[in-house]
Amino acid sequence: MEATMSPVPNGPSHHSRARHLARIPLVIVLLTALVVTSYFVATRPRSRTVTTTTQPAAQYSMGVPNATEPSGYGPLRALALPGYARSYVEDFVGSAVPTGWDVFTGVPGGDPGGHFGAAHVSVAHGVLTLTTFKDPAFKGAWVTGGVCSCGYPQLYGAFFVRSRVTGAGPNEAQLLWPESNTWPPEIDFNESPSLKLTSATVHWSSQNRIQQWFLHVNLLAWHTWGVIWTPTKIILTLDGHIWGETLDSYKIPRVPMRLDLEQRTKCSQNVECPTRPTSMVVDWVEEFRPA
């Protein structure tokens, strides 16, 4: 900016001229301050807008945080599900398979190349463990573990399993099976031979009609798997988040069912076959009935 000065009238006093001339340094100071201020405003770093994303809130509980539990979470509270009341919970605090549970032995149905063995099921250190390994008692064949809470069947309700796996290979399955052992129906709510992909399947009709869902997830980590089964819908949950559901009434089981936990191999078919011992580790299971 260029400063301009007005002509001085004839006969001004000395003090008057001094006051006028004194304005020149003031103008210079103001201009200098303006330039400096403009520089700092122009060169000051601009503030950044940081956009954060948050995971949607879970629709259901995944359990109660508890540092004393192997998985870091204990079972859901007894009244955690509106409209339901806890009917059964097992935290595996003993050293034996709990009362009301059965251990599978023999050849699994639909899997003639597989075999369940009682020695492949254990309870210790607060967890239930099913382990697939080459068993000398079966000529070195891969033998798996399987159990059911056969003493606690129910018609409709919610079932939760807090679990993880230690490796890939066998089919690791958590499912609801008819109390009568007459198949179908069947609800597999966590089934996978993989470490990063699981599936859920509803089976109905003698022609084995199915609806299936798939989910990418780290199965080495602890998760709370759930299925909520009502007369009108089936809801699948992972850590309290819904990841699948059906509202088709003809797909929904109408008979009492029980919880099964099992491993299976299909080594004779060159699929679902481990290369080293692999376990399904279960911290706790919990069941709810409609209130």
C-alpha positions in Angstrom: 0.0 0.0 0.0 1.3 3.5 -0.9 0.8 6.3 1.7 -0.2 9.8 0.4 0.2 13.1 2.3 -1.9 16.3 2.0 -0.1 19.7 1.3 0.7 21.6 4.4 -1.3 24.9 4.7 0.7 28.2 4.8 1.9 29.3 8.2 1.5 26.2 10.3 3.0 26.2 13.7 6.0 24.0 14.6 3.9 21.8 16.9 1.3 21.4 14.2 3.9 20.2 11.7 5.4 17.9 14.3 2.0 16.3 15.0 1.4 15.7 11.3 4.9 14.3 10.6 4.5 12.0 13.6 1.7 10.3 11.8 4.2 8.9 9.2 6.0 6.4 11.6 2.6 5.4 12.9 1.3 4.6 9.4 4.5 2.6 8.8 4.1 0.7 12.0 0.5 -0.2 11.2 1.4 -1.3 7.7 4.3 -3.4 9.0 2.0 -5.0 11.6 -0.6 -5.7 8.9 2.0 -7.4 6.6 3.4 -9.5 9.5 -0.1 -10.5 10.6 -1.0 -11.4 7.1 2.1 -13.6 6.8 1.4 -15.5 9.9 -2.2 -16.0 9.0 -1.2 -17.2 5.5 1.5 -19.5 6.7 -0.2 -20.9 9.8 -0.9 -24.6 9.3 -4.5 -25.3 8.5 -6.5 -27.3 11.0 -7.3 -30.9 9.8 -10.7 -32.5 10.0 -10.3 -36.0 11.2 -13.2 -38.3 10.3 -13.6 -41.3 12.6 -15.9 -44.3 12.1 -17.4 -46.4 14.9 -18.9 -49.8 14.7 -22.6 -49.9 15.1 -23.8 -50.8 18.6 -24.4 -54.5 19.2 -28.0 -55.6 19.3 -27.2 -58.2 22.0 -24.7 -58.8 24.8 -21.6 -60.8 24.0 -21.0 -61.5 27.7 -19.8 -59.7 30.8 -16.1 -58.5 30.8 -14.2 -60.6 33.4 -10.5 -60.7 33.6 -10.6 -64.1 35.4 -12.2 -65.8 32.5 -9.9 -67.5 29.9 -11.6 -65.5 27.1 -11.8 -62.2 29.0 -15.6 -62.4 29.1 -18.0 -64.3 31.3 -21.5 -65.5 30.4 -24.4 -63.1 29.7 -26.4 -61.8 32.7 -29.4 -63.9 33.5 -31.8 -61.3 32.2 -29.6 -59.9 29.4 -32.2 -60.8 26.7 -35.5 -59.0 26.9 -38.3 -61.5 26.9 -36.0 -64.4 27.9 -34.7 -65.9 31.1 -31.6 -68.0 31.5 -32.3 -71.7 31.5 -28.8 -73.1 31.6 -25.2 -72.0 31.9 -21.9 -74.0 32.0 -18.6 -72.3 32.7 -16.5 -75.5 32.7 -14.9 -74.9 36.1 -14.3 -78.6 36.9 -12.1 -81.2 35.6 -14.7 -83.5 33.9 -17.4 -83.3 31.3 -20.4 -81.7 33.1 -23.5 -83.6 34.2 -26.1 -83.7 31.4 -23.4 -83.7 28.7 -22.6 -86.7 26.5 -19.3 -87.4 24.7 -19.6 -88.7 21.1 -17.8 -92.0 20.1 -17.9 -94.0 16.9 -18.4 -93.0 13.3 -20.2 -89.7 12.7 -23.4 -89.8 10.7 -22.7 -88.8 7.1 -19.0 -89.1 7.5 -17.9 -92.7 7.1 -14.2 -91.8 7.0 -14.3 -90.0 10.4 -14.3 -91.1 14.0 -15.2 -89.6 17.4 -13.1 -90.6 20.4 -13.7 -90.0 24.1 -10.0 -89.2 24.6 -10.4 -86.2 22.4 -12.6 -84.3 24.9 -11.2 -82.7 28.0 -12.2 -80.1 30.7 -9.4 -78.2 32.5 -8.4 -74.7 33.4 -11.9 -73.3 32.9 -12.4 -74.5 29.3 -13.8 -77.5 27.4 -11.4 -78.6 24.7 -12.1 -80.8 21.6 -8.9 -81.9 19.9 -8.3 -83.6 16.6 -5.1 -85.6 16.5 -3.7 -88.8 15.0 -4.7 -91.4 17.5 -2.6 -94.6 18.0 -5.7 -96.4 19.3 -7.2 -96.0 15.8 -4.1 -97.0 13.8 -2.9 -93.4 13.6 -6.1 -92.1 12.0 -7.2 -88.5 12.5 -9.8 -88.8 15.3 -12.0 -85.9 16.5 -13.9 -84.7 19.6 -17.6 -84.1 20.0 -20.1 -83.4 22.8 -23.7 -82.4 23.3 -25.6 -80.8 26.1 -28.1 -83.6 25.6 -29.7 -83.2 29.1 -30.8 -79.6 28.3 -33.0 -79.6 25.2 -35.6 -77.0 24.6 -38.2 -75.8 22.1 -37.2 -72.3 21.0 -34.8 -70.0 22.8 -31.3 -68.5 22.6 -28.0 -70.4 22.7 -24.6 -68.8 23.1 -21.1 -70.3 22.8 -17.8 -68.5 23.7 -15.1 -70.2 21.7 -12.0 -70.1 19.5 -10.0 -72.6 17.4 -6.3 -73.2 17.4 -5.8 -74.1 13.7 -7.4 -75.1 10.4 -8.3 -78.5 9.1 -11.2 -80.3 10.7 -14.8 -79.0 10.3 -15.5 -77.2 13.6 -19.2 -77.1 14.2 -21.6 -75.5 16.7 -25.2 -76.5 16.0 -28.7 -77.3 17.2 -29.8 -80.9 16.7 -33.2 -82.5 17.2 -33.6 -84.1 20.7 -35.2 -87.1 19.0 -32.1 -87.7 16.7 -34.5 -87.6 13.8 -33.1 -85.4 11.1 -33.9 -82.8 9.7 -34.1 -80.1 11.1 -30.7 -78.7 11.9 -29.3 -75.2 12.6 -25.5 -74.9 12.2 -24.7 -71.4 13.6 -20.9 -71.6 13.4 -19.3 -74.2 11.1 -15.9 -74.0 9.4 -12.7 -75.9 8.6 -11.0 -72.5 7.9 -9.4 -69.8 10.1 -10.9 -66.8 8.3 -14.3 -67.9 7.0 -17.3 -69.5 8.7 -20.8 -70.4 7.7 -24.3 -71.0 9.1 -26.9 -73.3 7.6 -30.5 -74.0 8.3 -31.6 -77.4 7.1 -35.2 -78.4 6.5 -37.3 -81.0 4.6 -36.3 -84.6 3.7 -34.7 -83.3 0.5 -32.3 -81.3 2.7 -33.3 -77.9 1.6 -30.9 -75.3 3.1 -30.4 -71.6 3.6 -26.8 -70.6 4.1 -24.8 -67.6 5.2 -21.0 -66.9 5.1 -18.9 -64.6 7.3 -15.2 -63.5 7.1 -13.9 -63.5 10.7 -10.7 -64.4 12.6 -11.6 -67.8 14.1 -8.3 -67.9 16.1 -9.7 -65.1 18.3 -12.3 -65.5 21.0 -15.8 -64.8 19.9 -19.3 -65.2 21.3 -21.5 -67.1 18.8 -25.2 -67.1 19.2 -28.5 -68.3 17.6 -31.9 -67.0 18.7 -34.6 -69.4 17.6 -38.3 -68.4 17.8 -41.5 -69.6 16.2 -41.2 -66.8 13.6 -37.5 -66.3 12.9 -33.9 -67.5 13.4 -31.2 -64.8 14.2 -27.5 -65.5 14.0 -25.2 -63.3 16.2 -21.4 -62.8 16.5 -20.2 -60.9 19.6 -23.8 -59.5 19.9 -24.1 -58.3 16.3 -26.6 -59.8 14.0 -25.0 -61.3 10.8 -27.8 -63.4 9.5 -31.5 -64.2 9.9 -34.5 -65.8 8.3 -38.2 -65.0 8.7 -39.5 -67.8 6.5 -41.7 -69.9 8.8 -41.4 -73.1 6.8 -37.6 -73.2 7.5 -38.0 -72.9 11.3 -37.7 -76.1 13.4 -40.8 -77.0 15.5 -39.3 -79.7 17.7 -37.1 -79.6 20.8 -33.4 -79.3 20.0 -30.1 -79.5 21.9 -26.7 -77.9 21.6 -23.9 -80.0 19.8 -20.2 -79.0 19.6 -18.1 -81.2 17.4 -15.1 -81.6 15.0 -15.2 -83.7 11.9 -12.6 -84.7 9.3 -13.0 -85.9 5.7 -9.5 -86.9 5.1 -10.6 -89.9 3.0 -12.1 -87.3 0.6 -9.0 -85.0 0.8 -10.9 -82.2 2.4 -11.3 -80.9 5.9 -8.2 -82.7 7.0 -5.7 -81.2 9.4 -1.9 -81.3 9.1 -1.3 -81.0 12.9 -3.4 -81.4 16.1 -6.1 -78.8 16.2 -8.6 -77.8 19.0 -11.9 -76.1 19.5 -11.6 -74.4 22.9 -14.9 -73.4 24.6 -14.9 -71.0 27.6 -18.7 -71.3 28.4 -22.1 -72.0 26.9 -25.4 -70.5 27.9 -29.1 -71.1 27.0 -32.2 -68.9 27.4 -35.9 -69.8 27.3 -38.7 -67.4 26.3 -40.0 -65.9 29.6 
